[in-house]
Amino acid sequence: MAALIAVNVGMPKDVPWHGRATRTGIWKHPVAGPVMARRLNLDGDGQGDLAGHGGEQRAVLVYQLSSYRHWQEYLKRDDFTYGQFGENLTVDGLADDEVCIGDRYEIGGAVFEVTQPRVTCYRVGLRLGEPQMAALLVSHRRPGFYMRVLTEGRVRAGDEIVKIASGPEEMTVAEIDALLYLPGHARPQLERALRIPALSPGWKTSLRALLDDADRGSGAVGGNRGLTTSSPPPAWPGFRRLEVARIEPESASIFSLTLAAVDGEPLPAALPGQFLTVRLRPDPRASPVIRNYSLSGRPGAETYRISVKQEPHGVASTYLRQHVKVGDVLDVAAPRGTFLLADADTPVLLLSAGVGATPVLAMLHALAAERSQRAVWWLHAARDGESHPFAGEARALLSRLPAGRSFVSYSRPSGVDRPGVDYTFSGRFSPERIRGLEPPPDADAYICGPSAFMGDMTGALEACGLPSSRIHTEVFGATSAVTPGVVTGSARAPHQPAAPPGGRPGPSVAFARSGLIVPWHPDYGTLLGLAEACDVPVRWSCRTGICHTCETALLSGHVEYDPQPLEPPSGGSALICCSTPPADVVLDM
């Protein structure tokens, strides 16, 4: 008979970590007497990061005495106390390779249902003083599991644990955990898991993405689509020399460059929404300048077209406009990006402002080329006609779509701009105006432009009933940081390290989106550590190569891993939390 050994609770607190503070509820401690198990939590308990822990599906975390004994032997430690692994219920029995998702248990006066394995997270390593702990929990098949509370009631140490129902499909916690985090992702197992009603929505979303990947036959390219959206593998490694075949003005401040292979051969097809990375040397004596520019031409064309906005003090855009001529050769990395037009039959909303039109214009090209029957809405915001890029091109493409509609907003139309011809509305695309258009709630929306514009449009579309999973945005600059639990102050612009390590500098690490090139030194530990030292926006969760949150496009060079990730990233990408550069690298950060 399984038994409840300890009930552990703890409220979130700020804990010093890596020179910062992280807010966490991982410090749980045993309590005496009965504790009320409620729908969202145990009384007296809390979580510091509700995006990854807590809530109805993760109300109670369970860990087993057998796993305690395993880690005591493996880690050569005898200092563990109940709650050490962040669990609410320390139990005797209920092993991860025996308990199944959907199993139901009566403990004291409460009834629980098993919903998912523990989420891999750096905090358990923080609590234990073992940085690799998140990876070890997965590789040793001892994650622990969450339960939801079906019937609220009191529980206390010493209660018997009585199994009252078995989960359908009889897939154990260890099986489900390995199915997501370890290589393989067998299709029959994915289908079985998705038939389990009790499996939490988050895990179902991840496993469904893996199943879709298996259906497309793209699993061979590496990566884990259940954990992160990766760019398709690049058509060539590093940078390639492409010739400028044409330069054309698009508006008062935007111009396009058409790039062709030096040998005249067709270039590999790009996907609608992808971008190119261009390496420039405005000053031969200085470090190169690296910039990303969205492809704006027809996907599948034999050449690539990028469109550039001339920024008043932009080093790269000024160089391209004033110095680059037809016939010049540029260093270009292969098309990349995850802002891609989905292959579906749902309506499409293409929203842009200014030069943000470039990636969605490529999508419009793709839809027009196949004369798509989908409802396609083109919504673009510009200051006036002189600042409106691709106006005639967009109109011509929309005319080839049976269900195409256009809405153009000029914030300050000039006297020569014709209402109803050049533009639809005067003023900005406000959330109220978007709601007034009544966009179809089953549409997929693709938004690109200034961050304020994308935020407003995202909010407006969500207010119209579009789920956030159908709203896709593209950021030209550095992406937003993901640092769960870390207490942050005001964001600092990326910079050279404040106190670089001494000794001979190593290979260079270029953070392309941040416009920064920094010499590597082993004291940084990992590429993630170097990025953090430079205040480059970073994205991570486990910091041990498990969750793939840190997966980053590797534009040039290669990395070495220590430790090796349990599943490698997709081709042309790197897990920066556990990798170092043996030679120069360029990262899409």
C-alpha positions in Angstrom: 0.0 0.0 0.0 1.4 3.4 -1.0 1.5 6.0 1.7 1.9 9.8 2.1 5.2 10.4 4.0 5.2 14.2 4.1 3.1 17.2 3.0 5.4 20.1 2.0 4.5 23.7 1.3 6.3 27.0 0.8 5.6 30.5 -0.6 7.6 32.2 -3.3 10.6 34.2 -2.3 13.5 36.0 -3.9 16.7 33.9 -3.8 20.2 35.2 -4.8 21.4 33.5 -8.0 24.2 34.3 -10.5 24.5 37.8 -9.2 20.7 38.4 -9.6 17.6 37.4 -7.7 15.2 34.7 -8.9 11.7 34.4 -7.5 10.8 30.8 -6.8 8.6 28.6 -4.6 10.9 25.6 -4.9 11.8 25.8 -1.2 9.1 23.4 0.3 9.2 22.3 3.9 7.1 19.6 5.8 4.2 20.7 7.8 2.5 18.9 10.7 -1.2 18.2 10.8 -3.8 18.2 8.1 -3.5 20.5 5.0 -6.4 21.4 2.7 -5.9 20.4 -0.9 -7.8 22.8 -3.1 -8.4 23.1 -6.8 -5.4 25.3 -7.5 -3.0 24.5 -4.6 -2.4 23.3 -1.1 -3.2 25.8 1.6 0.0 27.7 2.5 1.7 26.8 -0.8 2.6 29.0 -3.9 4.6 29.1 -7.1 6.9 31.8 -8.3 6.3 31.2 -12.0 2.7 30.4 -12.8 3.6 30.0 -16.5 5.4 26.8 -15.8 4.1 25.6 -12.4 0.8 25.7 -10.5 -2.7 26.1 -11.8 -5.5 23.5 -12.0 -3.5 21.0 -14.0 -0.4 21.3 -11.8 -1.9 21.8 -8.4 0.2 19.3 -6.5 3.7 17.9 -7.3 4.5 14.4 -6.2 8.0 12.8 -5.6 8.9 9.4 -4.3 11.1 8.0 -1.5 12.6 5.6 -4.0 13.9 8.5 -6.1 15.3 10.1 -3.0 17.3 7.0 -2.3 18.4 6.9 -6.0 19.8 10.4 -5.9 21.4 10.0 -2.5 23.4 7.1 -4.0 24.1 8.8 -7.3 25.0 12.2 -5.9 26.8 10.8 -2.9 24.7 12.9 -0.5 22.9 12.3 2.8 21.6 15.8 3.4 18.2 15.6 1.8 15.0 16.6 3.6 11.4 16.1 2.5 10.4 18.8 0.0 14.0 19.0 -1.3 12.8 18.3 -4.9 10.1 20.9 -4.7 7.4 18.4 -4.2 4.2 18.9 -2.2 3.7 15.3 -1.5 6.6 13.0 -0.6 5.3 9.4 -1.1 6.3 5.8 -0.5 5.3 4.0 -3.7 3.8 5.6 -6.9 7.0 5.1 -9.0 7.2 7.1 -12.2 7.5 3.9 -14.3 4.3 2.5 -12.7 1.9 5.5 -12.3 0.0 6.3 -15.4 -1.4 9.6 -16.7 -5.1 9.6 -15.8 -4.7 7.4 -12.7 -6.8 8.6 -9.8 -5.9 8.3 -6.1 -7.8 9.0 -2.9 -5.5 10.5 -0.2 -7.2 11.4 3.1 -10.3 13.4 2.2 -9.2 14.4 -1.3 -9.2 12.8 -4.7 -6.4 13.5 -7.3 -5.8 12.7 -10.9 -2.3 12.4 -12.5 -2.0 15.0 -15.4 1.6 15.2 -16.5 5.3 14.8 -15.6 7.2 17.5 -13.8 8.2 20.4 -16.1 12.0 20.6 -16.6 13.2 23.7 -14.9 16.5 25.1 -13.6 15.0 25.8 -10.1 15.3 22.2 -8.9 19.0 22.4 -9.6 19.1 25.7 -7.8 17.4 24.1 -4.8 19.8 21.1 -4.8 22.9 23.0 -5.7 23.3 20.6 -8.8 23.1 22.7 -12.0 22.6 19.6 -14.2 19.6 18.3 -12.2 16.9 19.1 -14.7 18.7 17.0 -17.3 19.4 14.2 -14.8 15.7 14.0 -13.8 14.9 13.2 -17.5 17.8 11.0 -18.4 17.3 8.9 -15.2 13.6 8.6 -15.9 12.7 10.0 -12.4 10.9 13.3 -13.1 8.0 13.1 -10.6 4.5 14.2 -11.6 1.7 16.6 -11.1 -1.8 15.9 -10.1 -5.0 18.0 -10.2 -7.5 18.0 -7.4 -10.8 16.4 -8.3 -12.3 16.5 -4.8 -11.0 19.0 -2.3 -10.2 17.7 1.1 -7.6 17.4 3.8 -4.4 15.4 3.5 -1.8 14.7 6.1 1.4 12.7 6.5 0.6 9.0 7.2 -2.5 8.9 5.0 -2.8 5.8 2.9 -2.9 6.3 -0.9 -5.6 4.3 -2.5 -5.8 3.9 -6.3 -9.5 4.3 -7.4 -9.2 4.4 -11.2 -6.7 3.6 -13.9 -5.9 6.0 -16.8 -6.8 4.9 -20.3 -3.9 3.8 -22.6 -1.9 3.0 -19.4 1.0 5.2 -20.3 3.3 5.8 -17.4 4.7 9.1 -16.3 8.2 8.0 -17.3 7.0 7.0 -20.8 5.2 10.3 -21.4 8.2 12.3 -20.2 10.6 10.4 -22.5 8.2 10.8 -25.4 8.6 14.5 -25.2 12.1 15.1 -24.1 14.1 12.1 -25.5 14.8 11.2 -29.2 12.4 8.9 -31.0 8.9 10.4 -30.6 7.3 7.2 -32.0 4.1 8.0 -33.9 2.0 5.2 -32.3 3.1 6.4 -28.8 2.2 10.0 -29.7 -1.3 8.9 -30.9 -1.8 6.9 -27.7 -0.8 9.8 -25.5 -3.1 12.2 -27.3 -6.1 9.9 -26.5 -5.6 10.3 -22.8 -8.3 12.9 -21.6 -6.4 13.7 -18.4 -3.1 14.7 -20.1 -2.7 18.4 -19.5 -3.4 20.8 -22.4 0.2 22.0 -22.5 1.6 18.6 -23.0 -1.1 17.7 -25.6 0.0 20.8 -27.6 3.6 19.7 -27.5 2.9 16.1 -28.4 0.5 17.2 -31.2 3.3 19.3 -32.7 5.5 16.3 -32.7 2.8 14.2 -34.3 2.3 16.9 -37.0 6.1 16.9 -37.6 6.0 13.1 -38.0 3.1 13.5 -40.5 5.2 16.0 -42.5 8.2 13.7 -42.5 10.4 16.4 -41.2 11.6 14.7 -38.1 14.9 13.7 -39.8 16.2 17.3 -39.8 16.6 17.2 -36.0 15.2 19.5 -33.3 12.1 19.0 -31.2 9.0 20.8 -32.5 7.2 19.8 -29.3 9.4 22.1 -27.3 10.3 25.0 -29.7 9.6 26.2 -33.2 12.8 26.0 -35.2 13.8 27.5 -38.5 14.0 24.9 -41.3 17.6 23.8 -41.9 19.6 26.4 -44.0 20.3 25.7 -47.7 24.0 26.3 -47.1 26.3 26.7 -44.1 27.8 30.0 -43.1 27.9 32.9 -45.6 27.9 32.8 -49.4 28.8 35.5 -51.8 25.8 36.8 -53.8 25.8 39.5 -56.5 23.6 42.5 -56.5 21.6 42.2 -59.7 19.1 45.1 -59.2 18.4 48.0 -57.0 14.9 49.6 -57.0 13.2 52.3 -54.9 10.0 51.3 -53.1 9.1 54.5 -51.2 10.8 57.6 -49.9 12.9 55.6 -47.5 12.7 52.0 -48.6 14.7 50.4 -51.4 15.1 46.8 -52.6 18.1 44.8 -53.7 17.8 41.7 -55.8 20.5 39.2 -55.1 21.7 36.4 -57.5 24.2 33.6 -57.5 27.6 34.7 -58.8 27.6 31.7 -61.1 24.1 32.5 -62.5 22.5 29.3 -61.1 19.1 29.5 -59.4 19.2 30.1 -55.7 17.6 27.6 -53.3 13.9 28.3 -52.8 13.0 30.4 -49.8 9.9 30.1 -47.7 7.4 33.0 -47.5 8.3 35.0 -44.4 12.0 34.1 -44.1 14.9 36.5 -43.9 18.5 36.8 -45.0 21.5 37.7 -42.9 23.9 40.0 -44.6 27.5 40.7 -43.5 28.9 44.1 -44.5 32.2 45.9 -44.1 31.5 49.6 -44.3 34.9 50.2 -42.7 37.5 47.6 -43.7 39.5 48.4 -40.6 36.6 47.7 -38.2 34.6 44.6 -37.4 31.9 43.6 -39.9 28.3 44.8 -39.5 25.7 42.0 -39.6 22.0 42.6 -40.3 18.8 40.6 -41.0 16.5 41.7 -43.9 13.3 40.0 -44.7 12.8 38.5 -48.2 10.1 40.5 -50.0 9.9 38.8 -53.4 8.2 35.8 -54.7 9.2 32.6 -52.9 10.7 30.1 -55.3 12.1 32.8 -57.6 15.7 32.1 -58.9 16.9 35.3 -57.1 16.3 36.8 -53.7 14.9 40.3 -53.0 15.4 42.0 -49.8 14.0 45.5 -48.9 15.8 47.9 -46.6 14.6 51.0 -44.8 17.2 53.8 -44.8 17.5 54.7 -41.2 18.8 58.3 -40.4 21.8 57.0 -38.6 21.8 53.4 -39.7 25.3 52.2 -40.5 24.2 49.2 -42.6 21.3 50.8 -44.4 23.3 53.9 -45.3 26.1 51.8 -46.6 23.7 49.7 -48.8 22.0 52.8 -50.1 25.0 55.0 -50.8 27.8 52.6 -51.6 26.5 49.3 -52.9 26.0 49.2 -56.7 24.7 46.6 -59.2 27.4 44.1 -59.7 28.8 44.3 -56.2 29.1 41.1 -54.1 27.7 40.7 -50.6 28.2 38.0 -47.9 24.8 36.4 -47.3 23.7 33.6 -45.0 20.9 31.2 -46.2 17.2 32.1 -45.7 16.1 31.5 -42.1 13.2 32.2 -39.8 10.1 30.8 -38.1 7.7 33.5 -39.2 6.3 31.3 -41.9 3.0 31.1 -43.8 1.2 28.0 -42.6 -0.1 25.5 -45.2 -3.8 25.6 -44.3 -7.2 26.6 -45.8 -8.2 29.1 -43.1 -8.5 32.9 -43.8 -5.2 34.8 -43.7 -4.7 38.3 -42.2 -1.5 40.1 -43.3 -1.0 43.1 -41.1 2.0 45.5 -41.5 3.3 49.0 -40.9 6.1 50.6 -42.9 9.0 48.3 -43.8 7.2 45.6 -41.9 5.4 44.9 -45.1 8.4 42.9 -46.4 7.8 39.4 -45.0 4.0 39.5 -45.3 4.4 40.7 -48.9 6.4 37.5 -49.6 3.4 35.6 -48.2 1.0 37.6 -50.4 3.2 36.6 -53.4 3.0 32.9 -52.4 -0.8 33.1 -52.1 -1.2 34.9 -55.4 1.1 32.5 -57.2 -1.2 29.6 -56.3 -4.3 31.7 -56.8 -5.4 30.7 -53.4 -9.1 30.4 -52.6 -8.5 31.4 -49.0 -9.9 34.7 -47.7 -6.8 37.0 -47.7 -6.9 40.4 -45.9 -4.1 42.8 -46.6 -3.9 45.5 -43.9 -1.1 48.1 -44.2 -0.3 51.3 -42.3 1.8 54.1 -43.7 2.2 57.8 -43.1 1.2 58.8 -46.7 1.5 57.7 -50.3 5.1 58.8 -50.5 6.0 56.5 -47.6 3.8 53.6 -48.8 6.0 50.8 -50.2 4.8 48.2 -52.6 1.4 49.8 -53.1 1.0 48.9 -56.8 2.6 45.5 -56.3 0.2 44.6 -53.5 -2.8 45.7 -55.5 -1.7 43.6 -58.5 -1.2 40.5 -56.3 -4.6 41.0 -54.5 -6.3 41.2 -57.8 -5.3 37.6 -58.5 -7.0 36.3 -55.3 -10.7 35.6 -55.5 -11.2 36.4 -51.9 -8.6 39.1 -51.4 -9.5 42.3 -49.5 -7.3 45.4 -48.9 -7.4 47.9 -46.0 -4.7 50.7 -46.1 -4.4 53.3 -43.4 -2.6 56.6 -43.9 -1.9 58.4 -40.6 -1.2 61.8 -42.4 -2.3 61.6 -46.0 -1.1 64.3 -48.3 -3.1 66.4 -50.7 -2.3 64.1 -53.7 -3.3 60.9 -51.9 -6.7 59.7 -53.1 -9.1 58.3 -50.5 -10.7 55.1 -51.6 -8.0 54.6 -54.2 -4.6 55.0 -52.5 -5.9 54.4 -49.0 -9.0 53.2 -47.1 -8.8 55.1 -43.8 -7.3 58.3 -42.6 -5.6 57.9 -39.2 -4.1 54.9 -37.5 -5.1 51.3 -37.4 -6.5 51.5 -33.9 -7.8 48.5 -32.0 -11.3 49.9 -32.4 -10.9 50.1 -36.1 -9.7 46.6 -36.3 -12.7 45.4 -34.3 -15.0 47.3 -36.6 -13.7 45.4 -39.6 -14.9 42.1 -37.9 -12.0 39.9 -39.0 -12.8 36.2 -39.3 -12.2 34.5 -35.9 -10.8 31.4 -37.5 -8.1 33.3 -39.4 -4.3 33.0 -39.1 -2.8 36.4 -38.6 0.7 37.5 -39.5 1.9 40.8 -38.1 5.1 42.8 -38.7 6.0 46.3 -37.9 7.1 48.5 -34.9 6.6 46.8 -31.5 3.8 49.1 -30.4 1.9 48.4 -33.7 2.3 44.6 -33.2 1.2 44.8 -29.6 -1.9 46.9 -30.5 -2.8 44.6 -33.4 -2.3 41.4 -31.3 -4.6 42.8 -28.6 -7.2 43.9 -31.1 -7.3 40.5 -32.8 -7.5 38.7 -29.5 -10.4 40.9 -28.5 -12.1 39.9 -31.8 -11.9 36.2 -30.8 -8.6 35.1 -32.5 -6.7 32.7 -30.2 -3.2 33.7 -29.5 -1.9 30.5 -31.1 -3.2 31.9 -34.4 -1.5 35.3 -34.1 2.1 35.3 -35.4 4.5 38.2 -35.2 8.0 39.0 -36.6 10.5 41.1 -34.8 13.3 42.8 -36.8 15.6 43.5 -33.8 16.5 41.4 -30.8 13.7 39.1 -29.6 12.1 39.4 -26.2 13.9 37.7 -23.3 12.6 34.6 -21.5 14.2 34.3 -18.1 11.6 32.6 -15.9 11.6 33.8 -12.3 14.6 36.2 -12.7 13.8 39.5 -11.1 14.9 42.1 -13.6 15.3 45.9 -13.6 15.2 48.2 -16.5 16.6 46.5 -19.7 20.1 47.6 -20.7 21.2 47.8 -24.3 23.6 45.0 -25.4 27.2 46.0 -24.7 30.7 44.6 -24.5 31.3 42.8 -21.2 31.9 45.2 -18.3 34.9 43.2 -17.0 36.2 40.9 -19.7 38.4 38.0 -18.5 42.1 38.5 -18.9 44.4 36.5 -21.1 44.4 35.9 -24.8 41.0 36.4 -26.4 39.4 33.4 -28.1 37.2 33.2 -31.2 34.7 35.9 -31.9 31.0 35.5 -31.1 28.7 37.8 -33.2 25.2 38.5 -31.9 23.7 39.5 -35.2 20.4 41.0 -34.0 22.1 42.9 -31.2 24.9 44.3 -33.5 27.6 43.0 -31.2 30.8 41.1 -31.7 32.6 39.8 -28.6 35.7 37.7 -28.0 35.0 34.4 -26.3 36.7 33.3 -23.1 36.2 30.0 -21.2 35.4 31.9 -18.0 31.9 32.7 -19.5 31.1 28.9 -19.3 28.7 28.8 -22.1 27.4 31.0 -25.0 24.4 31.7 -22.8 26.8 33.0 -20.1 28.5 35.3 -22.6 25.2 36.6 -23.8 24.1 37.4 -20.3 27.4 39.2 -19.6 26.6 41.4 -22.5 22.9 42.0 -21.7 22.0 40.4 -25.0 18.3 39.3 -24.6 18.3 35.6 -23.9 15.7 32.8 -23.7 16.1 29.8 -21.5 14.4 27.7 -18.9 16.3 24.5 -17.9 19.9 25.7 -18.7 20.9 22.0 -19.2 20.0 21.3 -22.9 16.6 19.7 -22.2 13.8 22.2 -22.8 15.3 23.8 -26.1 14.0 27.2 -25.1 17.5 28.6 -25.8 17.7 27.0 -29.3 19.1 29.7 -31.5 19.9 29.9 -35.3 23.6 29.4 -35.9 24.3 31.6 -38.9 27.9 30.7 -39.2 30.4 28.4 -37.5 29.8 25.4 -35.2 29.7 24.7 -31.4 30.8 22.0 -29.0 28.5 20.7 -26.3 29.3 19.9 -22.6 27.1 18.2 -21.5 25.7 16.7 -24.7 22.0 17.6 -25.0 19.6 14.6 -24.7 18.2 15.6 -28.1 20.2 17.8 -30.6 18.7 21.0 -31.9 17.5 21.3 -35.5 20.0 21.6 -38.3 21.7 25.0 -38.4 20.8 25.8 -34.8 22.6 25.6 -31.4 21.5 25.1 -27.8 23.5 28.0 -26.2 22.9 27.0 -22.6 25.4 24.1 -22.9 27.6 25.0 -25.8 30.9 26.8 -26.5 32.5 28.1 -29.7 35.7 26.3 -30.9 36.0 29.0 -33.7 34.2 32.1 -34.8 30.4 31.9 -34.7 27.5 34.2 -35.7 24.3 33.7 -33.6 20.8 35.0 -34.5 20.5 37.0 -31.3 
